[in-house]
Amino acid sequence: MRSNNYSEGYSGRGGQCRSSYNLTVNPGGSSSGSAVGVAANVFTFALGTETDGSVINPAERNAIVGIKPTVGLTSRAG
């Protein structure tokens, strides 16, 4: 969804995701749940895809490293 009036990091199942370090900060992007989980040491790494800042933005806002995988080189079969 592209709009100026939407909340990044919202999950229909879990509600609004927040940054691990500052609960008032929007965690940013569609991979925000993965970034927050890594930053909070819930898991070691997460794998996502880049669309328009959906890896870079959450990584920057949650103080972690984001690496954009090359399309086609990462298995989509799990």
N, C-alpha and C positions, 0 to 999 in steps of 0.2 A: 504494500500500500504506500503510495506516495502522497503526502499531504503535509501541511505545516501544523496540523492539529491532531497529531497522534503521538502515542507514547512508545518510544523504543524500548525493547526488552519486556514487552507484555506477553504473558502466556495465558491462553484461555483456561488452561488447567491449573497453573500455579500462581497466577496473578502477576503483579508487577515485580520484576527483578530489579535489584539495587546493587550498586557497587559494593564490593567486599570491604573497602576502606572507608567509604563515606556514604551513609545511607541516604543522603540528600542528593547524591549525584546520579543522573541518568546513566546507566551502564553502556548505552550506545549500541545500535546496530542489531542485526538479526542473530548474531552469534554471541549476544551478551550473556546468555545463560551459561554457555560453555566457558567464556572468559571469566565470569565470576566464580564458577566452580573451580577452575584452575587456580585463580588468585587466592581462593579460600582453602586450598590444599584438599579439596574433596576428591580430586583425581589429578593425575600427573600431567596429562595432555588431553586435548580435544581436537577433533578433525572437523573442519567446516569448509564451506565454499565461499568464495568472494563474489559479491555482486556489485555493490557500490559502497565500499567502506565497511562491509559487514564483518570483516576480520580485523582490519587495521584500527577502526574506531574503538571497538570494545577492548582490544589489546592495549591501546594507549590509555584509555580511561581506567583500566584495571591493573596497570603497571605490570604487564606480562609481555612476552614476545609473541607476535603473530606472524606466521609464515603462510603465505598464499600458495597452496598446492597448484601445480600445473594441471590444467584440465586434461583428463584422459589418462593421467599417470597414476591416479589414485583409484583403487577398486571401489566400485559402487555396489558391489555384491555383499559387502560386510566382511 
